Amino acid sequence: MIRKIRLKNLSLIDDIEITFGSGLNVITGETGSGKTVFIKTLLAAFGMNSFSDLVKEDQISFVEVILDPVSEDEKIVEVRRESQPNKKIKNMYNGVPVSIEKIRSIVEDRLIVHSQNQTVTLLKKSNQQRFFDFQSKEIANYLDRYLKKREEILKLKDRIEKLRKIEDGISKTIAEINEFIEDCTKAGIHPGIESELKKKREILKNKASVLEAVSLALNLLKENEFAATTSIGKTIQELKKVEEILEIDSSIIQQLEEAQNLILDVSASLNGILSDLDITDVNLDEIEEKLFEIQRIKKKYGIELHEDLGKELEKKKSMLQEISSHKEELEQLQILFEEKYRELEDIASKLSIKRTEFSQDFSRRINSILKELKMGDQRFNVRMETIKENEDYQLLRSPHGFEYIYFEFQTEDGDFQPISKIASGGELSRLMLALETFDQSTSQRKTYVFDEVDTGIGGKTAVSLGRYLLELSTNHQVIVITHLPQIAAFAGKHFMIEKSEERGEKIKIRELTSKQERVQEIARMLSGGLASNQALKHAEELLLEAGEVKIEN
């Protein structure tokens, strides 16, 4: 529970320190006294409201809260949010810097806040579903499994749809690729063919001059009596005759032999060139026709003229293989999708069973609370409406499962209608209170903060509400901001918010510790201004009646 809170240098606040009680704490004050500012500041301490909007730029501002431990292993918890003059905010947990997410996690299971804005959100059916589902741990667990499985399937569906888009163009693409491959096959296309044909064309165009040059080169190297190989051979023979007499270095003869072998190699290459020049399988017209066909194919399929058509052919063949693998993947994913969807249906069916089992107990317990709050018997009902099954895979469009949940109130005619159609502001406030305080099964003490939960309520209903809040405070700490004197009378601790003219309209909060102070404030609330004698007397009666049912903590 919240033991103490201190606020310093915040919007409309200089320095305030409040020590709350463990039971029912009531905060009252005139309209415009600063109750809203106070509750915003309290929520800002736990990261549930903007803190930076409340701080002062030229001073160190902070909100500090002391919480009681919730277990024997836990020490007293101190949460502090501090803003420096440069508006840099530090979040502290027991003196150690932490993230705001850490602070939120600290109070997640021990603080429940209700505001009038939440009551308005109750009119939305999606919020009614959330309130219902998360009142049962079993339902919440199944819903978590359902949502995770649904998200998994939606990602799978997205992948399938992307592959299908590819597949939509596959038929056309396959036809185009096959036509391209057929044209290339007829033309005898292979990588490098264009270069080969251009080379042959160049040779054929210049065959006579090429033959003459290569033949002359061979003649000079090898084939006449003055050829290089002949001359070198004779030189080697003559030198070997006098090698011993002149003591000629053996390396000289070796170099000549190497030169002779090199010339022989060159001659062999030239002979090979001459053989290539003997082109009998193709003539120049045929080469020109093939080159023209290559250019035609390139233009037909939008291929750059400088590209190698043979390499493009290999690419198209690879693409055809990839397309086949896409189709196989799509088939496998579709099988997996069907399997996962059946799993989703199974989870949704179990979720439906749990909801059906829980709905009667839920309605009964809410009606029990509403009866205490003067709303009669069996006014409330949980309606489960099955989603329409007019489309395949309808669960992919439903984040809730097979049914929608919404709340109903019984009309005077005995029919049930959605609360959005017939509930008054006071009825909605009491229903919201019942929902917020529904789960009393845990032994852990919680802190309930109610900001004007009494909207639209008065008279005997207000007394009933006060009694209910008092009963709630026997097991939990309750902090209520109210304008109803009937509720204020039940307070274990009564605080009054007011603005101090001496401090320039700053907020101050003080605990009303004497009976006289409480009588004066409750009388003011009864009369709406200065307390009359009649109001004072009525206030005393309210306190007396509340005291008779008060349970000490």
LODREN-264182 format. One record per residue (C-alpha): x, y, z; residue number from 1. Coordinates in steps of 0.2 Angstrom, whole numbers. Example, Ala and Ser with C-alpha at 12.3 -4.5 7.8 and 13.67 -1.06 7.14 Angstrom:
<nodes>
NODE       x       y       z    nr
NODE      62     -22      39     1
NODE      68      -5      36     2
</nodes>
This chain:
<nodes>
NODE       x       y       z    nr
NODE       0       0       0     1
NODE       5      18      -1     2
NODE      12      24      15     3
NODE      18      41      12     4
NODE      19      53      -3     5
NODE      29      69      -4     6
NODE      27      82     -18     7
NODE      39      97     -21     8
NODE      40     111     -33     9
NODE      27     104     -45    10
NODE      12     112     -54    11
NODE       2     122     -41    12
NODE      12     113     -27    13
NODE      26     120     -17    14
NODE      29     106      -4    15
NODE      16      93       2    16
NODE      18      77      12    17
NODE       4      65      15    18
NODE       3      49      26    19
NODE     -11      38      20    20
NODE     -19      25      31    21
NODE     -21       7      27    22
NODE     -40       8      26    23
NODE     -52      20      17    24
NODE     -43      37      13    25
NODE     -55      50       7    26
NODE     -50      67      -1    27
NODE     -62      81      -3    28
NODE     -62      99      -8    29
NODE     -71     112     -17    30
NODE     -73     112     -36    31
NODE     -57     119     -43    32
NODE     -47     116     -27    33
NODE     -34     105     -36    34
NODE     -41      87     -34    35
NODE     -37      84     -52    36
NODE     -19      91     -51    37
NODE     -16      80     -36    38
NODE     -22      64     -44    39
NODE     -12      67     -59    40
NODE       3      70     -49    41
NODE       0      54     -39    42
NODE      -1      44     -56    43
NODE      14      53     -63    44
NODE      24      45     -48    45
NODE      21      28     -56    46
NODE      23      32     -74    47
NODE       4      32     -77    48
NODE       4      51     -81    49
NODE      16      63     -89    50
NODE      28      70     -76    51
NODE      37      82     -87    52
NODE      21      92     -88    53
NODE      20      95     -70    54
NODE      38     100     -66    55
NODE      46     118     -64    56
NODE      60     122     -76    57
NODE      70     132     -64    58
NODE      70     121     -49    59
NODE      72     103     -44    60
NODE      55      95     -44    61
NODE      51      78     -37    62
NODE      37      66     -32    63
NODE      42      53     -19    64
NODE      31      38     -13    65
NODE      34      26       1    66
NODE      26       9      -2    67
NODE      24      -5      11    68
NODE      32     -22       6    69
NODE      21     -35      -1    70
NODE      31     -50       5    71
NODE      42     -54      19    72
NODE      57     -54       7    73
NODE      54     -36       1    74
NODE      59     -21      11    75
NODE      50      -4      11    76
NODE      49       2      -7    77
NODE      54      20     -11    78
NODE      50      27     -28    79
NODE      56      44     -33    80
NODE      54      54     -49    81
NODE      65      69     -50    82
NODE      67      83     -63    83
NODE      82      94     -64    84
NODE      81     112     -69    85
NODE      85     107     -87    86
NODE      70      95     -86    87
NODE      80      79     -86    88
NODE      70      66     -77    89
NODE      78      53     -65    90
NODE      68      38     -60    91
NODE      74      30     -44    92
NODE      70      14     -35    93
NODE      77      13     -17    94
NODE      90      25     -22    95
NODE      95      16     -38    96
NODE      92      24     -55    97
NODE      80      13     -65    98
NODE      69      14     -81    99
NODE      51      20     -80   100
NODE      46       3     -86   101
NODE      54      -4     -70   102
NODE      43       8     -59   103
NODE      28       3     -68   104
NODE      32     -15     -65   105
NODE      34     -12     -47   106
NODE      16      -6     -45   107
NODE       8     -16     -58   108
NODE       1     -29     -46   109
NODE      -2     -18     -31   110
NODE     -10      -2     -38   111
NODE     -27      -1     -47   112
NODE     -33      16     -53   113
NODE     -50      21     -58   114
NODE     -55      37     -66   115
NODE     -71      44     -74   116
NODE     -62      43     -91   117
NODE     -61      24     -89   118
NODE     -80      23     -85   119
NODE     -83      31    -102   120
NODE     -72      18    -111   121
NODE     -83       5    -103   122
NODE     -96       9    -116   123
NODE     -85       1    -130   124
NODE     -88     -17    -133   125
NODE     -70     -21    -135   126
NODE     -66     -14    -118   127
NODE     -80     -25    -110   128
NODE     -72     -40    -118   129
NODE     -55     -35    -111   130
NODE     -63     -33     -93   131
NODE     -71     -50     -94   132
NODE     -57     -60    -102   133
NODE     -44     -53     -89   134
NODE     -54     -57     -74   135
NODE     -50     -76     -76   136
NODE     -32     -81     -77   137
NODE     -37     -97     -87   138
NODE     -46     -86    -100   139
NODE     -31     -74    -100   140
NODE     -19     -88    -103   141
NODE     -29     -96    -117   142
NODE     -31     -79    -125   143
NODE     -13     -76    -124   144
NODE     -10     -92    -133   145
NODE     -23     -88    -146   146
NODE     -16     -71    -150   147
NODE       2     -78    -152   148
NODE      -4     -92    -163   149
NODE     -15     -80    -173   150
NODE       0     -68    -175   151
NODE      11     -83    -181   152
NODE      -2     -88    -194   153
NODE      -5     -70    -200   154
NODE      14     -69    -203   155
NODE      13     -86    -213   156
NODE      -2     -79    -222   157
NODE       8     -64    -227   158
NODE      22     -75    -234   159
NODE      10     -85    -244   160
NODE       1     -70    -251   161
NODE      18     -63    -257   162
NODE      23     -80    -265   163
NODE       5     -80    -273   164
NODE       8     -63    -281   165
NODE      24     -70    -288   166
NODE      15     -85    -294   167
NODE       1     -74    -302   168
NODE      15     -69    -314   169
NODE      23     -86    -315   170
NODE      13     -93    -329   171
NODE      16     -78    -340   172
NODE      34     -78    -335   173
NODE      37     -97    -338   174
NODE      29     -95    -356   175
NODE      41     -80    -360   176
NODE      56     -90    -353   177
NODE      52    -106    -363   178
NODE      49     -96    -379   179
NODE      66     -87    -376   180
NODE      75    -104    -373   181
NODE      67    -111    -388   182
NODE      72     -97    -399   183
NODE      90     -98    -392   184
NODE      91    -117    -394   185
NODE      85    -116    -413   186
NODE      99    -103    -416   187
NODE     112    -114    -407   188
NODE     116    -101    -394   189
NODE     129    -104    -381   190
NODE     140     -93    -370   191
NODE     153     -84    -381   192
NODE     145     -88    -398   193
NODE     144     -71    -404   194
NODE     162     -68    -401   195
NODE     166     -84    -410   196
NODE     156     -79    -425   197
NODE     163     -61    -426   198
NODE     181     -68    -425   199
NODE     177     -81    -440   200
NODE     169     -66    -449   201
NODE     184     -56    -448   202
NODE     195     -70    -453   203
NODE     184     -74    -468   204
NODE     184     -56    -473   205
NODE     203     -55    -473   206
NODE     207     -73    -477   207
NODE     220     -70    -491   208
NODE     230     -57    -482   209
NODE     230     -67    -466   210
NODE     236     -83    -476   211
NODE     250     -74    -484   212
NODE     256     -66    -468   213
NODE     256     -82    -458   214
NODE     263     -93    -473   215
NODE     277     -80    -475   216
NODE     281     -81    -456   217
NODE     282    -100    -456   218
NODE     293     -99    -471   219
NODE     305     -87    -462   220
NODE     305     -98    -446   221
NODE     306    -115    -453   222
NODE     302    -120    -471   223
NODE     317    -113    -482   224
NODE     335    -116    -482   225
NODE     338     -99    -474   226
NODE     324    -101    -461   227
NODE     328     -97    -443   228
NODE     327    -115    -437   229
NODE     339    -121    -450   230
NODE     352    -107    -447   231
NODE     352    -110    -428   232
NODE     353    -129    -431   233
NODE     369    -126    -442   234
NODE     376    -114    -429   235
NODE     374    -127    -415   236
NODE     383    -140    -426   237
NODE     398    -129    -430   238
NODE     400    -124    -412   239
NODE     399    -142    -406   240
NODE     414    -146    -417   241
NODE     425    -134    -409   242
NODE     417    -134    -391   243
NODE     432    -144    -383   244
NODE     446    -135    -392   245
NODE     439    -117    -388   246
NODE     432    -122    -372   247
NODE     416    -114    -376   248
NODE     404    -111    -362   249
NODE     390    -125    -362   250
NODE     377    -112    -358   251
NODE     379    -104    -375   252
NODE     374    -120    -385   253
NODE     360    -123    -372   254
NODE     353    -106    -375   255
NODE     354    -109    -394   256
NODE     345    -126    -392   257
NODE     331    -117    -381   258
NODE     329    -104    -395   259
NODE     327    -117    -408   260
NODE     314    -126    -398   261
NODE     305    -110    -395   262
NODE     304    -106    -414   263
NODE     298    -124    -417   264
NODE     283    -120    -404   265
NODE     279    -104    -413   266
NODE     279    -113    -429   267
NODE     267    -126    -423   268
NODE     255    -112    -417   269
NODE     256    -104    -434   270
NODE     252    -121    -442   271
NODE     237    -122    -430   272
NODE     232    -105    -436   273
NODE     233    -110    -454   274
NODE     222    -125    -450   275
NODE     209    -114    -442   276
NODE     209    -103    -458   277
NODE     204    -118    -468   278
NODE     185    -115    -464   279
NODE     175    -126    -474   280
NODE     160    -129    -462   281
NODE     153    -111    -464   282
NODE     154     -97    -476   283
NODE     153     -78    -473   284
NODE     134     -77    -477   285
NODE     130     -90    -465   286
NODE     140     -81    -451   287
NODE     131     -65    -455   288
NODE     114     -74    -454   289
NODE     118     -81    -437   290
NODE     124     -64    -431   291
NODE     108     -56    -437   292
NODE      97     -69    -429   293
NODE     106     -66    -412   294
NODE     102     -47    -414   295
NODE      84     -51    -418   296
NODE      82     -62    -402   297
NODE      90     -48    -391   298
NODE      78     -35    -398   299
NODE      63     -46    -396   300
NODE      67     -49    -377   301
NODE      74     -32    -373   302
NODE      92     -38    -371   303
NODE     105     -25    -373   304
NODE     115     -27    -389   305
NODE     132     -28    -380   306
NODE     126     -42    -369   307
NODE     131     -60    -371   308
NODE     115     -69    -377   309
NODE     122     -86    -371   310
NODE     125     -80    -353   311
NODE     107     -73    -353   312
NODE     101     -90    -359   313
NODE     110     -98    -344   314
NODE     101     -85    -332   315
NODE      84     -89    -339   316
NODE      87    -107    -336   317
NODE      92    -104    -318   318
NODE      76     -92    -316   319
NODE      66    -107    -322   320
NODE      73    -118    -308   321
NODE      70    -104    -295   322
NODE      52    -102    -300   323
NODE      49    -121    -298   324
NODE      57    -120    -280   325
NODE      44    -105    -276   326
NODE      30    -116    -281   327
NODE      36    -130    -270   328
NODE      38    -118    -255   329
NODE      21    -111    -258   330
NODE      14    -129    -257   331
NODE      23    -133    -241   332
NODE      18    -116    -233   333
NODE       0    -119    -238   334
NODE       0    -136    -229   335
NODE       9    -128    -214   336
NODE      -4    -114    -214   337
NODE     -19    -127    -213   338
NODE     -10    -136    -199   339
NODE      -8    -120    -189   340
NODE     -25    -114    -192   341
NODE     -32    -131    -185   342
NODE     -22    -128    -170   343
NODE     -29    -110    -169   344
NODE     -47    -117    -170   345
NODE     -43    -129    -156   346
NODE     -37    -115    -144   347
NODE     -52    -104    -149   348
NODE     -64    -119    -145   349
NODE     -56    -121    -128   350
NODE     -56    -102    -125   351
NODE     -75    -103    -129   352
NODE     -78    -117    -116   353
NODE     -68    -107    -103   354
NODE     -78     -91    -106   355
NODE     -95    -101    -105   356
NODE     -90    -109     -89   357
NODE     -84     -92     -82   358
NODE     -98     -81     -88   359
NODE    -111     -87     -76   360
NODE    -100     -85     -61   361
NODE     -94     -68     -67   362
NODE    -112     -62     -69   363
NODE    -117     -69     -52   364
NODE    -103     -60     -43   365
NODE    -105     -44     -52   366
NODE    -123     -44     -48   367
NODE    -119     -47     -30   368
NODE    -108     -31     -29   369
NODE    -121     -21     -39   370
NODE    -135     -27     -27   371
NODE    -124     -19     -12   372
NODE    -124      -3     -23   373
NODE    -143      -3     -24   374
NODE    -144      -8     -42   375
NODE    -157     -22     -39   376
NODE    -156     -41     -42   377
NODE    -149     -49     -58   378
NODE    -147     -32     -67   379
NODE    -131     -37     -76   380
NODE    -128     -51     -89   381
NODE    -113     -56    -100   382
NODE    -118     -59    -118   383
NODE    -108     -70    -129   384
NODE    -111     -68    -147   385
NODE    -103     -80    -160   386
NODE     -94     -72    -174   387
NODE    -102     -75    -191   388
NODE     -95     -89    -201   389
NODE     -98     -83    -219   390
NODE     -80     -83    -224   391
NODE     -66     -95    -223   392
NODE     -53     -93    -210   393
NODE     -64     -81    -200   394
NODE     -53     -82    -185   395
NODE     -39     -72    -194   396
NODE     -51     -57    -193   397
NODE     -56     -60    -175   398
NODE     -43     -55    -161   399
NODE     -55     -63    -148   400
NODE     -59     -80    -154   401
NODE     -76     -87    -159   402
NODE     -86     -75    -149   403
NODE     -88     -57    -144   404
NODE     -92     -52    -126   405
NODE    -102     -38    -121   406
NODE    -111     -32    -106   407
NODE    -130     -30    -104   408
NODE    -142     -22     -91   409
NODE    -160     -28     -89   410
NODE    -173     -16     -93   411
NODE    -190     -13     -84   412
NODE    -198     -25     -97   413
NODE    -186     -39     -92   414
NODE    -177     -38    -108   415
NODE    -158     -36    -108   416
NODE    -150     -22    -118   417
NODE    -132     -17    -121   418
NODE    -126      -5    -107   419
NODE    -121       7    -120   420
NODE    -140       9    -124   421
NODE    -148      10    -107   422
NODE    -135      13     -93   423
NODE    -135      30     -84   424
NODE    -119      38     -79   425
NODE    -122      32     -61   426
NODE    -125      15     -66   427
NODE    -109      15     -77   428
NODE     -99      21     -62   429
NODE    -106       7     -51   430
NODE    -103      -6     -64   431
NODE     -85       0     -66   432
NODE     -82       0     -48   433
NODE     -89     -18     -47   434
NODE     -77     -23     -62   435
NODE     -62     -15     -54   436
NODE     -65     -23     -37   437
NODE     -71     -40     -44   438
NODE     -56     -51     -40   439
NODE     -54     -52     -21   440
NODE     -47     -70     -21   441
NODE     -29     -65     -19   442
NODE     -23     -62      -1   443
NODE     -11     -48      -7   444
NODE     -16     -31      -2   445
NODE     -18     -19     -16   446
NODE     -21       0     -17   447
NODE     -37       6     -26   448
NODE     -37      24     -31   449
NODE     -54      30     -36   450
NODE     -56      47     -45   451
NODE     -74      53     -44   452
NODE     -81      35     -45   453
NODE     -97      43     -38   454
NODE    -102      52     -53   455
NODE    -121      52     -56   456
NODE    -124      45     -38   457
NODE    -133      52     -23   458
NODE    -144      49      -8   459
NODE    -146      31      -2   460
NODE    -135      24     -16   461
NODE    -121      35     -11   462
NODE    -122      28       7   463
NODE    -122      10      -1   464
NODE    -107      15     -11   465
NODE     -98      22       5   466
NODE    -102       6      14   467
NODE     -95      -5      -1   468
NODE     -79       6      -1   469
NODE     -77       4      18   470
NODE     -79     -15      16   471
NODE     -66     -15       2   472
NODE     -54      -6      13   473
NODE     -54     -20      26   474
NODE     -43     -30      15   475
NODE     -36     -17       4   476
NODE     -30       1       5   477
NODE     -43      13      -4   478
NODE     -40      31      -9   479
NODE     -56      40     -15   480
NODE     -57      58     -22   481
NODE     -76      62     -20   482
NODE     -89      76     -19   483
NODE    -101      65      -9   484
NODE    -103      68       9   485
NODE    -111      51      12   486
NODE     -94      43       6   487
NODE     -83      55      15   488
NODE     -92      51      32   489
NODE     -85      33      30   490
NODE     -67      39      29   491
NODE     -54      31      40   492
NODE     -43      46      36   493
NODE     -50      62      28   494
NODE     -40      74      19   495
NODE     -45      91      12   496
NODE     -38     100      -3   497
NODE     -39     118      -4   498
NODE     -30     133     -13   499
NODE     -20     145      -2   500
NODE     -22     163      -7   501
NODE      -7     167       4   502
NODE       4     156      -7   503
NODE      -3     162     -24   504
NODE     -17     149     -27   505
NODE      -5     135     -22   506
NODE     -13     118     -17   507
NODE     -12     113       1   508
NODE     -18      96       8   509
NODE     -21      93      26   510
NODE     -29      79      36   511
NODE     -44      83      46   512
NODE     -40      75      62   513
NODE     -54      81      74   514
NODE     -72      78      73   515
NODE     -76      96      72   516
NODE     -66      98      56   517
NODE     -74      84      48   518
NODE     -91      90      52   519
NODE     -87     107      45   520
NODE     -81      99      29   521
NODE     -95      87      27   522
NODE    -108     101      30   523
NODE     -99     111      17   524
NODE    -101      97       5   525
NODE    -120      95      10   526
NODE    -124     113       7   527
NODE    -112     117      -7   528
NODE    -104     132       2   529
NODE    -105     139      19   530
NODE    -111     126      32   531
NODE    -129     130      39   532
NODE    -134     124      56   533
NODE    -145     111      47   534
NODE    -130     105      36   535
NODE    -120     104      52   536
NODE    -133      93      60   537
NODE    -135      82      45   538
NODE    -116      80      44   539
NODE    -115      74      62   540
NODE    -129      62      58   541
NODE    -119      55      43   542
NODE    -103      53      54   543
NODE    -113      44      68   544
NODE    -121      32      55   545
NODE    -105      29      47   546
NODE     -97      26      64   547
NODE    -109      12      68   548
NODE    -103       2      53   549
NODE     -85       7      53   550
NODE     -73      -8      54   551
NODE     -56      -3      62   552
NODE     -41      -8      53   553
</nodes>
